[in-house]
């Protein structure tokens, strides 16, 4: 019985193998060694999958490159079309309907070429929300103000402007005439708009009265001497304001006089100080003397200009507005006046300020100045500048020659001592 049972089991396994076929194997046979047929079938399926995977990856890579190239061409095309329309930067504000329509068509064409709407709007510099609003624009509703002038009122304004007594008169006269006569009742701006629409308003030609600017350096290069003045504020410890008005002459940078005024500078204070300084100028410098200042209120007043023109015989020259570099010498002097090494740290009384202003010209005019090649302004005014600079140059050349002679003597003596040492017997 047992044999028959084993024989039946064997036949059953054989039948199962036949039923599954030669290419089919059980799970046990698939997990066999290297020579098992199950492993060779798995290797073949793996190789087939890897080839298919390689082909699909290359196709995907090619498609990505193509999309990038299309996107790049779309960006270049968008940028060129935007430049052709004369648009720069982000599209903010209001634009004409023609420009809106052209922008919408350009972005739509770029979208059909594969670029996204968000990217196209970003490249073109327009908000996507604004693009959608431009693409789906609504028709404008007709608007009419309830307070709009009626046609007979407009005609009444035009008839009033053509009346003989108002021809050539300002618009304000037409406005007053309408209210006094009762022909029309409108505001001044409404009357102006009606007349301007009918070309009945004379256009105004606004022009600024400006003088040609002449540089102070150009004047000094032509041989002129400049009388420069300005104002600066000093304050006592108790809060009293004292204005100093320094006057100097260029190109010598000689400080002629320092006037003063309490609380503020008036044109009379300025002209009085300039007249006192003019009396101290040597006669050989008064022949070609001009006044130069900034555009302060006291400097530009008619009284100041008239007085200085009569005093100097020439008009006053001004620097450019908001350009302190045009009178840099007087600005530099003001800093020296306030922060000089001998200047008091504070002023208790007004007399202390006046005392400092009176003694400072002697200090300043006897100090070497860097812009004068370290010549004092007093020496420059007296005409000694060239003589002193030539003397300094000669002194430097003489000192250089003496140093060279001493160096030659030292070199010769050192050479002689070394030769004597070499000649001594061993």
Buried (B, 14 or more C-beta within 10 A) or exposed (E): EEEEEEEEEEEEEEEEEEEEEEEEBEEEEEEEEEEBEBBEEEEEEEEEEEEEEEEEEEEEEEEEEEEEEBBEBBBEBBEEBBEEBEBEEEBEEEBEEEBBEBBBEBBEBBBEEEBEBEBBBBBBBBEBEBBEEBBEEEEEEEEEEEEEBEEEBBEBBBEBBEEEEBEEEEBEBBBBBBEEEEBBEBEEEBBBBBBEEEEBBEEEEEEEEEEEEEEBEEBBEEEBBBBBBBBBEBEBEEEBBBBBBBBBBBBBBBBBBBBBBEEEBBBBBBBBBBBBBBEEBEEEBEEEBBBBBBEBEBBBBEEBBEBBEEBBEEEBBBBEEEEEEBBEBBBEBBEBBEEBEEEEEEBEEBEBBBEBBEEBBEBBBEBEBEEBEEBBBBBBBEEBBEEBBEEEEEEEEEEEEEEEEEEEEEEEEEEEEEEEEEEEEE
